[in-house]
Amino acid sequence: MTKDLFPGFEPRLAEVGDGVQIKLLTSGGEGPPLLLLHGHPQTHAIWHKVAPTLARHFSLVLCDLRGYGDSSKPAGDADHGN
């Protein structure tokens, strides 16, 4: 799906400590870096319509926040309270 929505973007996994991985895409473009973060309940896919235009002017980084999309999720509690 990512390749279809974000042609030319590079998928990556960032290790952020304690085995937690954050899925992200980079545009490899030129220009200042621009980090795009989604809200609840979206994932990085929400940016698919504007990312190609922004990539012409910025070096984009699109992340799935922890617990969303393909990023690591916290371990569940027995009562699912978290």
Backbone atoms as SQL, in Angstrom:
CREATE TABLE atoms (id INTEGER PRIMARY KEY, chain TEXT, resi INTEGER, resn TEXT, atom TEXT, x REAL, y REAL, z REAL);
INSERT INTO atoms VALUES
  (1, 'A', 1, 'MET', 'N', 0.821, -1.200, 0.000),
  (2, 'A', 1, 'MET', 'CA', 0.000, 0.000, 0.000),
  (3, 'A', 1, 'MET', 'C', 0.858, 1.254, 0.000),
  (4, 'A', 2, 'THR', 'N', 1.913, 1.268, 0.795),
  (5, 'A', 2, 'THR', 'CA', 2.757, 2.452, 0.887),
  (6, 'A', 2, 'THR', 'C', 3.328, 2.832, -0.472),
  (7, 'A', 3, 'LYS', 'N', 3.790, 1.847, -1.237),
  (8, 'A', 3, 'LYS', 'CA', 4.376, 2.146, -2.541),
  (9, 'A', 3, 'LYS', 'C', 3.340, 2.744, -3.482),
  (10, 'A', 4, 'ASP', 'N', 2.097, 2.308, -3.380),
  (11, 'A', 4, 'ASP', 'CA', 1.038, 2.843, -4.231),
  (12, 'A', 4, 'ASP', 'C', 0.680, 4.278, -3.857),
  (13, 'A', 5, 'LEU', 'N', 0.612, 4.556, -2.569),
  (14, 'A', 5, 'LEU', 'CA', 0.236, 5.892, -2.103),
  (15, 'A', 5, 'LEU', 'C', 1.382, 6.885, -2.153),
  (16, 'A', 6, 'PHE', 'N', 2.617, 6.396, -2.022),
  (17, 'A', 6, 'PHE', 'CA', 3.783, 7.268, -1.920),
  (18, 'A', 6, 'PHE', 'C', 4.897, 6.838, -2.881),
  (19, 'A', 7, 'PRO', 'N', 4.653, 6.912, -4.191),
  (20, 'A', 7, 'PRO', 'CA', 5.698, 6.510, -5.125),
  (21, 'A', 7, 'PRO', 'C', 6.935, 7.400, -4.946),
  (22, 'A', 8, 'GLY', 'N', 8.098, 6.774, -4.934),
  (23, 'A', 8, 'GLY', 'CA', 9.337, 7.524, -4.778),
  (24, 'A', 8, 'GLY', 'C', 9.769, 7.749, -3.339),
  (25, 'A', 9, 'PHE', 'N', 8.914, 7.409, -2.379),
  (26, 'A', 9, 'PHE', 'CA', 9.264, 7.560, -0.970),
  (27, 'A', 9, 'PHE', 'C', 9.932, 6.282, -0.479),
  (28, 'A', 10, 'GLU', 'N', 10.834, 6.419, 0.477),
  (29, 'A', 10, 'GLU', 'CA', 11.586, 5.291, 1.010),
  (30, 'A', 10, 'GLU', 'C', 11.030, 4.888, 2.382),
  (31, 'A', 11, 'PRO', 'N', 10.529, 3.651, 2.529),
  (32, 'A', 11, 'PRO', 'CA', 10.079, 3.201, 3.855),
  (33, 'A', 11, 'PRO', 'C', 11.278, 2.854, 4.740),
  (34, 'A', 12, 'ARG', 'N', 11.166, 3.164, 6.018),
  (35, 'A', 12, 'ARG', 'CA', 12.238, 2.895, 6.975),
  (36, 'A', 12, 'ARG', 'C', 11.632, 2.519, 8.321),
  (37, 'A', 13, 'LEU', 'N', 12.442, 1.880, 9.155),
  (38, 'A', 13, 'LEU', 'CA', 12.096, 1.632, 10.546),
  (39, 'A', 13, 'LEU', 'C', 13.158, 2.285, 11.411),
  (40, 'A', 14, 'ALA', 'N', 12.742, 3.154, 12.309),
  (41, 'A', 14, 'ALA', 'CA', 13.665, 3.823, 13.222),
  (42, 'A', 14, 'ALA', 'C', 13.617, 3.127, 14.572),
  (43, 'A', 15, 'GLU', 'N', 14.768, 2.681, 15.044),
  (44, 'A', 15, 'GLU', 'CA', 14.877, 2.089, 16.380),
  (45, 'A', 15, 'GLU', 'C', 15.003, 3.239, 17.375),
  (46, 'A', 16, 'VAL', 'N', 14.063, 3.339, 18.302),
  (47, 'A', 16, 'VAL', 'CA', 14.070, 4.471, 19.232),
  (48, 'A', 16, 'VAL', 'C', 14.377, 4.064, 20.669),
  (49, 'A', 17, 'GLY', 'N', 14.736, 2.801, 20.884),
  (50, 'A', 17, 'GLY', 'CA', 15.107, 2.336, 22.220),
  (51, 'A', 17, 'GLY', 'C', 14.165, 1.281, 22.741),
  (52, 'A', 18, 'ASP', 'N', 14.697, 0.403, 23.585),
  (53, 'A', 18, 'ASP', 'CA', 13.921, -0.669, 24.223),
  (54, 'A', 18, 'ASP', 'C', 13.146, -1.525, 23.221),
  (55, 'A', 19, 'GLY', 'N', 13.703, -1.710, 22.026),
  (56, 'A', 19, 'GLY', 'CA', 13.051, -2.541, 21.024),
  (57, 'A', 19, 'GLY', 'C', 11.892, -1.887, 20.302),
  (58, 'A', 20, 'VAL', 'N', 11.637, -0.622, 20.560),
  (59, 'A', 20, 'VAL', 'CA', 10.531, 0.093, 19.918),
  (60, 'A', 20, 'VAL', 'C', 10.978, 0.561, 18.533),
  (61, 'A', 21, 'GLN', 'N', 10.150, 0.272, 17.533),
  (62, 'A', 21, 'GLN', 'CA', 10.413, 0.701, 16.170),
  (63, 'A', 21, 'GLN', 'C', 9.297, 1.627, 15.701),
  (64, 'A', 22, 'ILE', 'N', 9.695, 2.692, 15.042),
  (65, 'A', 22, 'ILE', 'CA', 8.742, 3.633, 14.463),
  (66, 'A', 22, 'ILE', 'C', 8.848, 3.536, 12.948),
  (67, 'A', 23, 'LYS', 'N', 7.727, 3.273, 12.299),
  (68, 'A', 23, 'LYS', 'CA', 7.713, 3.218, 10.844),
  (69, 'A', 23, 'LYS', 'C', 7.666, 4.636, 10.314),
  (70, 'A', 24, 'LEU', 'N', 8.480, 4.891, 9.293),
  (71, 'A', 24, 'LEU', 'CA', 8.458, 6.203, 8.678),
  (72, 'A', 24, 'LEU', 'C', 8.771, 6.096, 7.202),
  (73, 'A', 25, 'LEU', 'N', 8.443, 7.139, 6.489),
  (74, 'A', 25, 'LEU', 'CA', 8.772, 7.275, 5.074),
  (75, 'A', 25, 'LEU', 'C', 9.583, 8.544, 4.916),
  (76, 'A', 26, 'THR', 'N', 10.540, 8.530, 4.000),
  (77, 'A', 26, 'THR', 'CA', 11.296, 9.736, 3.687),
  (78, 'A', 26, 'THR', 'C', 11.186, 9.998, 2.194),
  (79, 'A', 27, 'SER', 'N', 11.182, 11.283, 1.849),
  (80, 'A', 27, 'SER', 'CA', 11.036, 11.652, 0.448),
  (81, 'A', 27, 'SER', 'C', 12.371, 11.735, -0.264),
  (82, 'A', 28, 'GLY', 'N', 13.461, 11.932, 0.484),
  (83, 'A', 28, 'GLY', 'CA', 14.760, 12.084, -0.146),
  (84, 'A', 28, 'GLY', 'C', 14.859, 13.371, -0.945),
  (85, 'A', 29, 'GLY', 'N', 13.922, 14.272, -0.734),
  (86, 'A', 29, 'GLY', 'CA', 13.930, 15.539, -1.468),
  (87, 'A', 29, 'GLY', 'C', 14.969, 16.497, -0.935),
  (88, 'A', 30, 'GLU', 'N', 15.057, 17.610, -1.603),
  (89, 'A', 30, 'GLU', 'CA', 15.957, 18.664, -1.162),
  (90, 'A', 30, 'GLU', 'C', 15.136, 19.718, -0.448),
  (91, 'A', 31, 'GLY', 'N', 15.803, 20.535, 0.313),
  (92, 'A', 31, 'GLY', 'CA', 15.111, 21.572, 1.052),
  (93, 'A', 31, 'GLY', 'C', 15.096, 21.247, 2.527),
  (94, 'A', 32, 'PRO', 'N', 14.535, 22.138, 3.318),
  (95, 'A', 32, 'PRO', 'CA', 14.523, 21.930, 4.763),
  (96, 'A', 32, 'PRO', 'C', 13.672, 20.724, 5.143),
  (97, 'A', 33, 'PRO', 'N', 14.023, 20.073, 6.256),
  (98, 'A', 33, 'PRO', 'CA', 13.224, 18.919, 6.692),
  (99, 'A', 33, 'PRO', 'C', 11.844, 19.355, 7.180),
  (100, 'A', 34, 'LEU', 'N', 10.868, 18.516, 6.922),
  (101, 'A', 34, 'LEU', 'CA', 9.502, 18.757, 7.391),
  (102, 'A', 34, 'LEU', 'C', 8.949, 17.431, 7.900),
  (103, 'A', 35, 'LEU', 'N', 8.625, 17.380, 9.179),
  (104, 'A', 35, 'LEU', 'CA', 8.070, 16.194, 9.812),
  (105, 'A', 35, 'LEU', 'C', 6.550, 16.302, 9.812),
  (106, 'A', 36, 'LEU', 'N', 5.882, 15.291, 9.232),
  (107, 'A', 36, 'LEU', 'CA', 4.423, 15.261, 9.206),
  (108, 'A', 36, 'LEU', 'C', 3.935, 14.181, 10.156),
  (109, 'A', 37, 'LEU', 'N', 3.168, 14.589, 11.150),
  (110, 'A', 37, 'LEU', 'CA', 2.608, 13.666, 12.140),
  (111, 'A', 37, 'LEU', 'C', 1.087, 13.646, 11.991),
  (112, 'A', 38, 'HIS', 'N', 0.522, 12.475, 12.099),
  (113, 'A', 38, 'HIS', 'CA', -0.928, 12.311, 11.960),
  (114, 'A', 38, 'HIS', 'C', -1.613, 12.506, 13.312),
  (115, 'A', 39, 'GLY', 'N', -2.924, 12.599, 13.265),
  (116, 'A', 39, 'GLY', 'CA', -3.731, 12.657, 14.475),
  (117, 'A', 39, 'GLY', 'C', -4.427, 11.325, 14.716),
  (118, 'A', 40, 'HIS', 'N', -5.319, 11.301, 15.677),
  (119, 'A', 40, 'HIS', 'CA', -6.068, 10.089, 16.024),
  (120, 'A', 40, 'HIS', 'C', -7.325, 10.042, 15.164),
  (121, 'A', 41, 'PRO', 'N', -7.672, 8.998, 14.536),
  (122, 'A', 41, 'PRO', 'CA', -7.093, 7.658, 14.515),
  (123, 'A', 41, 'PRO', 'C', -6.323, 7.367, 13.226),
  (124, 'A', 42, 'GLN', 'N', -5.772, 8.361, 12.573),
  (125, 'A', 42, 'GLN', 'CA', -5.112, 8.162, 11.282),
  (126, 'A', 42, 'GLN', 'C', -3.730, 7.508, 11.410),
  (127, 'A', 43, 'THR', 'N', -3.100, 7.296, 10.250),
  (128, 'A', 43, 'THR', 'CA', -1.705, 6.874, 10.142),
  (129, 'A', 43, 'THR', 'C', -1.027, 7.823, 9.152),
  (130, 'A', 44, 'HIS', 'N', 0.212, 7.520, 8.806),
  (131, 'A', 44, 'HIS', 'CA', 0.935, 8.360, 7.841),
  (132, 'A', 44, 'HIS', 'C', 0.194, 8.471, 6.510),
  (133, 'A', 45, 'ALA', 'N', -0.680, 7.507, 6.212),
  (134, 'A', 45, 'ALA', 'CA', -1.384, 7.490, 4.928),
  (135, 'A', 45, 'ALA', 'C', -2.246, 8.731, 4.714),
  (136, 'A', 46, 'ILE', 'N', -2.588, 9.438, 5.790),
  (137, 'A', 46, 'ILE', 'CA', -3.426, 10.632, 5.648),
  (138, 'A', 46, 'ILE', 'C', -2.756, 11.707, 4.793),
  (139, 'A', 47, 'TRP', 'N', -1.426, 11.640, 4.669),
  (140, 'A', 47, 'TRP', 'CA', -0.673, 12.663, 3.943),
  (141, 'A', 47, 'TRP', 'C', -0.510, 12.353, 2.459),
  (142, 'A', 48, 'HIS', 'N', -1.109, 11.273, 1.950),
  (143, 'A', 48, 'HIS', 'CA', -0.811, 10.832, 0.589),
  (144, 'A', 48, 'HIS', 'C', -1.160, 11.847, -0.503),
  (145, 'A', 49, 'LYS', 'N', -2.126, 12.695, -0.276),
  (146, 'A', 49, 'LYS', 'CA', -2.503, 13.663, -1.320),
  (147, 'A', 49, 'LYS', 'C', -1.590, 14.886, -1.344),
  (148, 'A', 50, 'VAL', 'N', -1.073, 15.305, -0.206),
  (149, 'A', 50, 'VAL', 'CA', -0.246, 16.520, -0.169),
  (150, 'A', 50, 'VAL', 'C', 1.251, 16.232, -0.194),
  (151, 'A', 51, 'ALA', 'N', 1.657, 15.018, 0.154),
  (152, 'A', 51, 'ALA', 'CA', 3.079, 14.693, 0.250),
  (153, 'A', 51, 'ALA', 'C', 3.846, 14.905, -1.056),
  (154, 'A', 52, 'PRO', 'N', 3.333, 14.483, -2.215),
  (155, 'A', 52, 'PRO', 'CA', 4.107, 14.699, -3.436),
  (156, 'A', 52, 'PRO', 'C', 4.395, 16.177, -3.722),
  (157, 'A', 53, 'THR', 'N', 3.433, 17.031, -3.454),
  (158, 'A', 53, 'THR', 'CA', 3.641, 18.471, -3.657),
  (159, 'A', 53, 'THR', 'C', 4.641, 19.025, -2.659),
  (160, 'A', 54, 'LEU', 'N', 4.489, 18.645, -1.392),
  (161, 'A', 54, 'LEU', 'CA', 5.418, 19.122, -0.367),
  (162, 'A', 54, 'LEU', 'C', 6.842, 18.626, -0.615),
  (163, 'A', 55, 'ALA', 'N', 6.970, 17.426, -1.179),
  (164, 'A', 55, 'ALA', 'CA', 8.298, 16.841, -1.417),
  (165, 'A', 55, 'ALA', 'C', 9.096, 17.633, -2.454),
  (166, 'A', 56, 'ARG', 'N', 8.442, 18.466, -3.227),
  (167, 'A', 56, 'ARG', 'CA', 9.157, 19.305, -4.187),
  (168, 'A', 56, 'ARG', 'C', 9.895, 20.444, -3.497),
  (169, 'A', 57, 'HIS', 'N', 9.494, 20.743, -2.249),
  (170, 'A', 57, 'HIS', 'CA', 10.065, 21.890, -1.549),
  (171, 'A', 57, 'HIS', 'C', 10.750, 21.527, -0.241),
  (172, 'A', 58, 'PHE', 'N', 10.490, 20.314, 0.271),
  (173, 'A', 58, 'PHE', 'CA', 10.989, 19.900, 1.576),
  (174, 'A', 58, 'PHE', 'C', 11.539, 18.481, 1.519),
  (175, 'A', 59, 'SER', 'N', 12.390, 18.162, 2.469),
  (176, 'A', 59, 'SER', 'CA', 12.794, 16.769, 2.719),
  (177, 'A', 59, 'SER', 'C', 11.797, 16.225, 3.735),
  (178, 'A', 60, 'LEU', 'N', 10.861, 15.423, 3.293),
  (179, 'A', 60, 'LEU', 'CA', 9.756, 14.983, 4.148),
  (180, 'A', 60, 'LEU', 'C', 10.103, 13.755, 4.966),
  (181, 'A', 61, 'VAL', 'N', 9.559, 13.726, 6.172),
  (182, 'A', 61, 'VAL', 'CA', 9.557, 12.538, 7.029),
  (183, 'A', 61, 'VAL', 'C', 8.123, 12.367, 7.496),
  (184, 'A', 62, 'LEU', 'N', 7.524, 11.227, 7.168),
  (185, 'A', 62, 'LEU', 'CA', 6.155, 10.909, 7.571),
  (186, 'A', 62, 'LEU', 'C', 6.222, 9.712, 8.502),
  (187, 'A', 63, 'CYS', 'N', 5.716, 9.861, 9.712),
  (188, 'A', 63, 'CYS', 'CA', 5.823, 8.801, 10.723),
  (189, 'A', 63, 'CYS', 'C', 4.458, 8.251, 11.102),
  (190, 'A', 64, 'ASP', 'N', 4.460, 6.978, 11.503),
  (191, 'A', 64, 'ASP', 'CA', 3.328, 6.421, 12.246),
  (192, 'A', 64, 'ASP', 'C', 3.698, 6.526, 13.719),
  (193, 'A', 65, 'LEU', 'N', 2.911, 7.217, 14.488),
  (194, 'A', 65, 'LEU', 'CA', 3.176, 7.343, 15.920),
  (195, 'A', 65, 'LEU', 'C', 3.159, 5.969, 16.581),
  (196, 'A', 66, 'ARG', 'N', 3.775, 5.846, 17.733),
  (197, 'A', 66, 'ARG', 'CA', 3.796, 4.567, 18.437),
  (198, 'A', 66, 'ARG', 'C', 2.366, 4.104, 18.724),
  (199, 'A', 67, 'GLY', 'N', 2.114, 2.849, 18.388),
  (200, 'A', 67, 'GLY', 'CA', 0.787, 2.285, 18.586),
  (201, 'A', 67, 'GLY', 'C', -0.121, 2.417, 17.374),
  (202, 'A', 68, 'TYR', 'N', 0.349, 3.085, 16.328),
  (203, 'A', 68, 'TYR', 'CA', -0.444, 3.283, 15.118),
  (204, 'A', 68, 'TYR', 'C', 0.256, 2.633, 13.931),
  (205, 'A', 69, 'GLY', 'N', -0.525, 2.202, 12.949),
  (206, 'A', 69, 'GLY', 'CA', 0.042, 1.652, 11.728),
  (207, 'A', 69, 'GLY', 'C', 1.004, 0.518, 12.005),
  (208, 'A', 70, 'ASP', 'N', 2.182, 0.589, 11.388),
  (209, 'A', 70, 'ASP', 'CA', 3.183, -0.464, 11.540),
  (210, 'A', 70, 'ASP', 'C', 4.227, -0.141, 12.592),
  (211, 'A', 71, 'SER', 'N', 4.048, 0.919, 13.361),
  (212, 'A', 71, 'SER', 'CA', 4.964, 1.214, 14.463),
  (213, 'A', 71, 'SER', 'C', 4.684, 0.278, 15.635),
  (214, 'A', 72, 'SER', 'N', 5.685, 0.110, 16.497),
  (215, 'A', 72, 'SER', 'CA', 5.531, -0.779, 17.653),
  (216, 'A', 72, 'SER', 'C', 4.400, -0.310, 18.558),
  (217, 'A', 73, 'LYS', 'N', 3.752, -1.280, 19.147),
  (218, 'A', 73, 'LYS', 'CA', 2.671, -0.992, 20.085),
  (219, 'A', 73, 'LYS', 'C', 3.106, -1.354, 21.492),
  (220, 'A', 74, 'PRO', 'N', 2.638, -0.628, 22.504),
  (221, 'A', 74, 'PRO', 'CA', 2.945, -1.016, 23.875),
  (222, 'A', 74, 'PRO', 'C', 2.336, -2.381, 24.179),
  (223, 'A', 75, 'ALA', 'N', 2.977, -3.108, 25.059),
  (224, 'A', 75, 'ALA', 'CA', 2.426, -4.403, 25.484),
  (225, 'A', 75, 'ALA', 'C', 1.081, -4.178, 26.179),
  (226, 'A', 76, 'GLY', 'N', 0.146, -5.065, 25.926),
  (227, 'A', 76, 'GLY', 'CA', -1.177, -4.935, 26.523),
  (228, 'A', 76, 'GLY', 'C', -1.219, -5.439, 27.954),
  (229, 'A', 77, 'ASP', 'N', -2.020, -4.798, 28.772),
  (230, 'A', 77, 'ASP', 'CA', -2.272, -5.273, 30.126),
  (231, 'A', 77, 'ASP', 'C', -3.319, -6.383, 30.086),
  (232, 'A', 78, 'ALA', 'N', -3.357, -7.201, 31.122),
  (233, 'A', 78, 'ALA', 'CA', -4.306, -8.314, 31.178),
  (234, 'A', 78, 'ALA', 'C', -5.747, -7.828, 31.057),
  (235, 'A', 79, 'ASP', 'N', -6.052, -6.656, 31.623),
  (236, 'A', 79, 'ASP', 'CA', -7.429, -6.150, 31.563),
  (237, 'A', 79, 'ASP', 'C', -7.661, -5.215, 30.364),
  (238, 'A', 80, 'HIS', 'N', -6.663, -5.084, 29.496),
  (239, 'A', 80, 'HIS', 'CA', -6.726, -4.230, 28.314),
  (240, 'A', 80, 'HIS', 'C', -6.959, -2.773, 28.670),
  (241, 'A', 81, 'GLY', 'N', -6.604, -2.378, 29.877),
  (242, 'A', 81, 'GLY', 'CA', -6.825, -1.007, 30.345),
  (243, 'A', 81, 'GLY', 'C', -5.953, 0.017, 29.677),
  (244, 'A', 82, 'ASN', 'N', -4.832, -0.403, 29.124),
  (245, 'A', 82, 'ASN', 'CA', -3.958, 0.596, 28.498),
  (246, 'A', 82, 'ASN', 'C', -4.319, 0.770, 27.043);
